[in-house]
């Protein structure tokens, strides 16, 4: 747990405009800054940053908060991770109450990784394999490639370093067999430590060198390790990805290492899984163009097809590179074909073109029925794209299928991602006036109560209770579409609403069958008097 005082120190040092401005481009708009929201897709700028309040808010998707919550959301970090990142960047030393379980797992993995690193140099076979693949010693160091020895050796390492079995299990280093005996998960494998985007070790990948049937294995799912969200070497490639505005996604640890070696230091890899939608937030960071660099075999082609569909539907820019001759990128680097790789990465096949062509290849277009099938499949893919992209690619698709453009239909009703929030503008104006002129709250409470607000009573309650951190209050304050009223206008509005409410009440009483005549006439008279008073500018 990070001490509260530390968090306060950090907060005092941060300026939200600097923090958010380092991720996205902010444009000055009056006293605030505006941008297109990084958390949802939009064409207009509904993302507002207030330097005076040190908060941000998006009127499109509702996200909002302070500098720390922005980093947390944007980088997909936990709150403490966001604090740690900002502290590092701003030279603030954080104090901790006591270490959490996650910290412990982190520590365990760090120790085990060091042990693996030390082991590699004594492993002739493993070293020979790496050399044969063309891995430089500098890469072994950079990627912390190690070696996991026998299970027994690992267990004795753990016990002599006072790492409990429970901690080691939770870190995904060991497991228990049917007889409740502990065994190491990575046995006689070359190890590749896997780090989170934020540079914390979260698990391992391991390649067998003793002909184990499973060539590659990964750490099991733990609190830290979620392989459908992680990308291998993202922590190392991050800077380059931001700088080059490009990320190369491969399928293997060695591809990453060799491509980095050849200068493609913006390369990452999925961890033995396909690219999933859970990877998208990480891929979106820094808005890079995405290049999928996969094997040209059927498995690689299918993986690329699925990924290209997903990425194009999520409006990612980029394309696909398939390696032919059953070679992977690592082979090309080893053979020194760097120019060839450069040319490939420079001109990848655009995602949408790749999808259309790959689908078309699955059919025999000389047979009308097959051509119809291809057309249907391409059509259903195109339908998921924005109308503009649909229009762009219809001529491409009809070219590939050699058929008329009119065979493809544009789906006009593209799902609107921005949903308009319903609010009562009149009430909002009143509430904004109250926020800006707190003394008018007393006036309002003097003449009526919170029930005067039919739709946004909750905001009024937040105002009364002085909830400075209330999201709704901040949203209202920053909403430039809602204009505050003058004092007189507000008073007039209050009066009108009071009268309206009383008239409603009057109707209810008149139509109420349950109260007796005497009480009813009393209530009616009382309410009519109140309305009369209000109309004459008096208290009700
Ligand atoms: Zn938004």
Boltz pocket constraint, residues with backbone or C-beta under 6 A from the ligand:
constraints:
  - pocket:
      binder: B
      contacts: [[A, 37], [A, 38], [A, 39], [A, 40], [A, 47], [A, 58], [A, 59], [A, 60], [A, 61], [A, 62], [A, 63]]
      max_distance: 6.0
